[in-house]
Amino acid sequence: MPKIEWDIDQGSLDWYKLRATVPTASRFSDIITPKQMKMSASRKKYACQIIAARLLNWQADSLEKIEHIAAGKENEPLAVAQLELIREIETRKVGFVRTNDLRFGASPDRVMMNGDLIQISIECKCPTIPVQFEYLLAAELAAMEPQSSDAEVYKCQRQGQLFVCEADEAIFYSYNERMPAVYVRDHRDEAFIKKLTAALEQFSDELDALEERALSLGAYQAFAEILPPAEVEEAANLAA
């Protein structure tokens, strides 16, 4: 049964501390190539980012990225209300979800519960107009030459959330008040999740070995604590 953090706000200091030190569903496509389902070379850089968070309290998210997310959060209640009306469901906020062994995590925007169990994990986005077009035209854009694997990347994230949350269904809902909404519904793909799980297990072992090696190389002077990007920038401005 997954460990659910209800009292942590996404974007808060506690949230950063949790997600920076474990592989999360939004980055599973950096661990395994979603189309070929093979170990990805990108996992090497991702492993170094996680080790940096563990040993130095360092985090990778840029202030620009977080400000963009914050802007989208302003319209999220409208998107959630619309989704709940369409599906006739009731959702609730969640901070962070980790697997029972605490080695992997995910941050769904909302979840629908069935008793103590997560039944549906939900990504509810409020993107800019161009990004909404990317979601609306995802299949057509992916098929254009040179072909891209964006659809597989999104599938990797959603199936990763199903793996972490032990849920039955994943919903992606993207809302912009000037445009049609995007609604994608995925059920568990057990064959996909089996391959994903094997890749995550391998990456976890590699990560532990790399961290042990890093520790053997000398001392590290860690930052006081992991800080959200806005606080990092504020501290830099005060020091200037």
N, C-alpha and C positions, 0 to 999 in steps of 0.2 A: 504494500500500500504506500503511495507516495506521501512525502512530508509536505504539507501545504502551509505556507506562511500567509495568514490572512491579515495580520496587523502591520505589514510592511507596505509602504506606498512605493509604487514603481517610480524610479527617478530619485529616491531618497538615498541617504548615505548607507543605511542598512541594506538596501537593495543592491547598491553597487558592490558592497562588501561580499554579498552572496554570489552574485552573477559573475564577478570578475575572476573568481578563483575556481570555477568549474566549467566544463564545456556546456554550452547552452544550445537549445534547439535552433535558434536563429543562426548559429555558426556551424551546425552539423554538416552543411554542404562544404565547409572548409576541411572537414575530416574525411568525407567520402564523396567521390564524384557522383552526383545524383543520377546521371544517365548511365554510365558504365558500371556504377556501384563498385568502384575500386578505391583503394586508399589514395587520398589526394596529397599532392606535394604541398598544398597550402597549409596542411596541418602542422608543418614544421614551424611556420611563422606564428600560427595560432598557439602552439605549445609554448613558445617563448613568451607570448603575451600573458598566458595564464601563469607561468612561472614568475614573471615579473610582478604580477599582482600578488602572488603568494609570498614571495621573498622580499619585495620592496614596497608593497602597498601601492603599486602603480596601476593606473587604468587607462584604457585605450580610447574611449569615446571622446570625440571632439566636441567643443562647445557648440559649434555650428550644428552638428547632428542633434544634440540634445535640445537646442532651441527650436529646431524644426519639429521634433517630436512634441515639445511642449505646445507649439502652435496647433498641432493636430489634436491634442488632448482637449483643447477648448471646445471643439465641436463634437467630441466623443459622446456626450450625453444624448445629443440629437441622433447620432448614428445608432447608439444602443437602443434608444426608444423605438426607432424605426425597425430595427432587426427584431426586437422582442414582439412588436406588433405583427410583423410578417410571419414569424415562426410560432407565435402564440406561446412564448416561453418566458421564464423569469431568470435573469442572470445575476451574478454578483461579482464584484471586484475581487481580484486575488493579487497578492504581492509577488510571490515566487513559489515555484513548485520544484521539488527535488525528488529524484528516485529514492527508493527505500534505503539504498546504500549510500545516499548523499553524494554520489559521484557525478551526476548529470542533472541539469536543470532546465527550466523553461519559464517564460513569463507571458502566459496568455493574458490578453486584455480583460477578458471576462471568462467565467465558467458557468455551466449549468450543472447543478448537483442532483444526484439521486441518493438521498440519504447522506452518508459520509463520503460517498464516492463521486468523483468527477465523471459526469456522463458526456459532456460536450466541452471542448476547449474552443475558445473564440478569439480570433484576431479581428478587432474592429478599428479600421483606419479612417482617417480624414485627411487625405493627401491633397497636394496642390493639383491644379487642373492638368498640367502635363503628365504627372504621375498617374492620375486617374485614367487618362487616356492609355497609358502603358498597361494598366490593369484591364481596361475594357478590351484592348486589342492584343492581349498577351499572346493568344494562339497565333494570330496572323503575323505579329512581329517576330515570334520565335521561328516561324517557317520561312521568313525572308532570308536571302543569302547575304552574308554568311549566317547560317542557322545558329541559334543560341539555345541555351538550356535553361532559360529563366523559369519555365514551367516546372522543370524537374527540381530546381532549387527551392521553389515554393512548396513543392510536394515534400521535399526532404524536411523542411521546417515543420510543416503540418503533421507529417507522420512522426517526426521527432517529438512534437508536443503530445501526440497520442501515446507514444512510448513512455515519456516521462510521467504524464498524468494518468496513465492506465485508463484512458478514456475510450469511448466507442466511436465518437464522431468529432470532426474538426470543422469549424466554420470560419471562412474568411469573408468579411463584409467590409466593403470600402464605400465611403459616403462622401459626396461633394454636392452641396445644395444646388449647383447649377447643372448637374449632369446625372445620367443614369447611375444607379448604384451597381456595385459588383458583388455578386453573391456566389460563393463557391463552397461546396459541401463535400467533404471527404470522409469515408469510413476507413476503418483499419485495413491496411494492406499487410497481412501477416507475413507474406514472403519478403516484402520490402523491409518491414521492421526487423525481421530475422537477420537480414544482411546488414542493416544499419546497426543493430545491437552488436554484432560481431566486430564491426569496424570501431564502434565506440569502446568496446572492451580492449581491443588492440591499442587504441589511442591512449586509453587510461593507463595501460601498462607502460607504454612509451613515455608518457608524461611523468609518471612516478620515477622512472629510470633517469630521465633527463633532469628532474629536480634533484634527485640524489647526487648526480654528477655535478650539478651546479653548486650544491652545498659543499662538495668536497674540494672546490677550487679556491675557497677563501671566504672572507667575511663580507657581509653586505650591510650597507647603511640604509635602512628602510626609511621611507617617508613616515611621518607621524601616523597617518592613517590614509586609507583610500578616500579621496574626495571627489564629489561630483565636479564636472568640468567648470561650471560657473564659479565654484568656490576656488578652484585652482587658479582661474584667471583673475579673480578678485585679489587673491593673495599675491599674485605676481604684480598686479598694478600697485598694491600697497607698498611692495618692496622696491618698486622702481623710483 
